[in-house]
Amino acid sequence: MAKKAKKPTKKVAKKATKKAVKKAKKTEALEGPIYTCSVCGAEVIVTKDCTCESCDLICCGQPMIKKE
């Protein structure tokens, strides 16, 4: 028996949708405190708070500094 050919239009539509979702996520403005590494300058945006008693963001072996 011969296999039926798949319709490429569905795959293209799915790929286009996935790309649109990824693009939308990248363009969303992220809110939250920003932490910076004093050694290399890397920055981290916290989008969800941690529930630990003491939780430090470490980069280059040192705690990151909260940007004001």
trRosetta pair geometry for C-beta under 8 A, 3 or more apart (Angstrom, degrees):
i j d omega theta_ij theta_ji phi_ij phi_ji
6 10 7.8 -96 170 46 93 115
6 11 7.5 57 139 -30 121 121
7 10 5.3 77 92 -1 102 102
7 11 7.8 173 102 -2 60 86
8 11 5.5 -58 -157 40 52 112
8 12 6.1 52 149 -23 79 105
9 12 5.7 -54 -147 37 34 112
9 13 6.3 36 155 -21 66 106
10 13 5.7 -55 -149 35 31 112
10 14 6.4 30 154 -18 65 105
11 14 5.7 -54 -148 36 32 110
11 15 6.3 31 154 -18 66 106
12 15 5.8 -55 -147 38 31 110
12 16 6.2 32 154 -20 65 107
13 16 5.7 -54 -146 36 30 111
13 17 6.4 30 154 -20 63 106
14 17 5.7 -56 -150 35 31 111
14 18 6.4 30 154 -18 66 105
15 18 5.8 -54 -147 36 32 110
15 19 6.3 31 155 -18 65 106
16 19 5.8 -55 -148 37 30 111
16 20 6.3 32 153 -22 64 107
17 20 5.7 -54 -148 34 31 112
17 21 6.4 31 154 -19 65 104
18 21 5.8 -55 -150 35 32 110
18 22 6.4 30 153 -17 65 106
19 22 5.7 -54 -147 38 32 111
19 23 6.2 32 154 -20 66 107
20 23 5.7 -54 -146 37 29 111
20 24 6.3 32 154 -21 64 106
21 24 5.7 -54 -148 35 30 112
21 25 6.5 31 153 -20 64 105
22 25 5.8 -55 -151 34 31 111
22 26 6.5 30 153 -19 64 106
23 26 5.8 -56 -151 35 32 111
23 27 6.4 19 157 -12 66 111
24 27 6.1 -65 -146 41 30 103
24 28 6.7 46 154 -41 64 96
25 28 5.9 -39 -154 7 33 116
30 45 4.8 88 125 125 131 155
30 47 6.0 -75 -160 -86 104 110
31 45 7.9 149 105 -180 7 121
31 47 7.4 92 67 -121 54 74
32 45 5.3 111 68 173 104 82
32 46 4.4 -135 151 80 130 63
32 47 5.1 -139 -17 -89 151 38
32 48 7.9 -58 -103 -24 151 28
33 45 7.6 164 85 -150 37 54
33 46 5.1 4 58 38 84 114
33 66 5.7 -28 177 -146 124 106
33 67 7.4 160 -177 49 73 75
34 43 5.7 -7 -174 -170 105 109
34 44 7.0 155 -156 77 55 45
34 45 5.4 -25 -99 -96 76 70
34 46 7.8 -157 -80 8 28 77
34 66 7.4 117 79 -158 48 58
34 67 4.3 -20 86 38 100 124
35 43 6.9 154 80 -155 46 56
35 44 4.7 -13 58 58 98 98
35 46 7.0 60 -9 -30 107 104
35 57 5.0 97 113 62 164 150
35 64 3.8 74 159 125 115 127
35 65 6.6 151 -158 72 73 30
35 66 5.5 -42 -99 -94 76 52
35 67 6.8 -162 -96 -7 20 84
36 41 6.7 -23 -170 -152 100 43
36 42 7.2 161 -152 83 53 44
36 43 5.2 -19 -98 -100 74 78
36 44 8.0 -167 -72 20 32 70
36 64 6.2 158 68 -170 23 96
36 65 5.5 -32 64 64 81 86
36 67 5.4 75 -13 -58 112 104
37 40 5.0 5 102 49 135 79
37 41 6.1 -49 70 6 88 11
37 42 4.4 35 11 45 125 85
37 43 7.7 -123 7 -64 77 39
37 59 3.9 -81 -96 92 126 136
37 60 5.6 106 -171 11 128 116
37 62 7.3 116 -152 72 82 99
37 64 5.4 -58 -78 -111 59 90
37 65 7.8 137 -107 17 15 82
38 62 6.5 -61 45 103 103 142
38 64 7.9 169 -12 -135 75 47
38 65 5.8 64 -50 -6 102 124
39 59 7.1 -160 43 115 108 91
39 60 3.8 -115 58 104 148 166
39 61 8.0 48 -17 46 159 81
39 62 6.3 128 -24 32 118 127
40 59 6.7 -108 38 148 112 117
40 60 5.5 161 -10 -51 105 134
42 59 5.4 -143 59 -164 127 157
42 64 7.8 -79 85 -112 92 123
43 67 7.6 1 -134 -26 109 138
44 57 5.8 -149 55 -166 154 154
44 59 7.9 -177 -24 -46 122 133
44 64 6.4 31 26 153 119 173
46 49 6.8 60 155 -87 123 51
50 55 4.2 -52 95 59 154 173
52 55 4.1 110 66 -56 123 110
56 63 4.7 -67 -172 -119 124 106
56 64 7.7 155 175 27 77 74
57 63 6.8 92 68 -159 57 65
57 64 4.2 -33 95 27 108 122
58 61 6.9 -1 180 -133 106 13
58 62 6.9 159 -149 77 73 20
58 63 6.1 -48 -96 -93 65 46
58 64 7.1 -148 -90 -19 14 84
59 62 6.9 -34 70 62 58 69
59 64 5.4 55 12 -70 110 101
